[in-house]
């Protein structure tokens, strides 16, 4: 019995000592990349905004009723304990700011709550209203289940509505010793490590994020609550190839003036009935900026038709310089995914050929039918 008492006492001492030896996490956030619907000057104003908040979230190490947890009834009978989280907010002078760099530190144990430890951390960035922008904050994850000791560097890429951010994060516990460890990246879809703390992040067309943001506007004929300055158009018969003679049930293009360009989002859905139970459907969604394609997405479905095709879905996106960024072709026979950022070394398929130009010409013909 004495041996078990000694082990128990040792464990209790270790837990108590751990609580007494709490350390702080020192954090450096560098915004290395900004893209989409956010200008560099806007980003720097956001980082300097006094409403910027760092939220540190804590979870209890033990569930103690009415101390770190609350008891709630569960169905059909009984009850269980649910953790009561704690949050520490850093604002104003608690965050050191210099250009695109933020520095601050948070305690591993929140003041007055010895039974808690740091679990996660995020940055709330106040963002002015705009097309495709989150309201009222962009919520950026800075720390999530990271090591409990040491020092490490990591990169993070995030999309926040219609804009992107690429971050370099450096974390160091106040009692850490040794060099900072770099979290290795192996064929990350959006980040490439260049060495010496530098990274390359996926870049997209400034307006690409509006493809999703304007989807509901384009798929409603017309939208019930159009945006200020938004214009709507519909095609008139005869419809262009490849839907000439088809029954068109969705037929809408919306236009907005943004950044000195006319941005157009269109959506088309058509059906054709053949012999017997044959049925074909055609859907086309596209985003144009300044008359040039940014995102094209087409899907064709053949059901019980003679000479049935592959029923393919095709998606293509272009970068800001007009170069093809990605091309995805999927059908029941397989998938081809070409990604100009990842490259062949990370499993990207061979670059597409004339099929991209055919897709582009088809989309241009549909757009012209809306504008004539």
Secondary structure by P-SEA (a helix, b strand, c coil): caaaaaaaaaaaaaaaaaaabbbbbbbbbbbccccccccaaaaaaaaacccbbbbbbbbbccccccccbbbbbccccbbbbbbbbbbbbbccccccccccbbbbcccccccccccccccbbbbbbbbccccccccccccccccccccccccccbbbbbbcccbbbbbbbbbbcccccccccccccccccccccccccccccccccccccccccccccccccccccccccbbbbbbccccccccccccccccbbbbbbcccbbbbbbbbbbbbbccccbbbbbbbbbccccccccbbbbbbbbccccccccbbbbbbbbcccccccbbbbbcccbbbbbbccccccccccccccaaaaaaaaaaaaaaaaacc
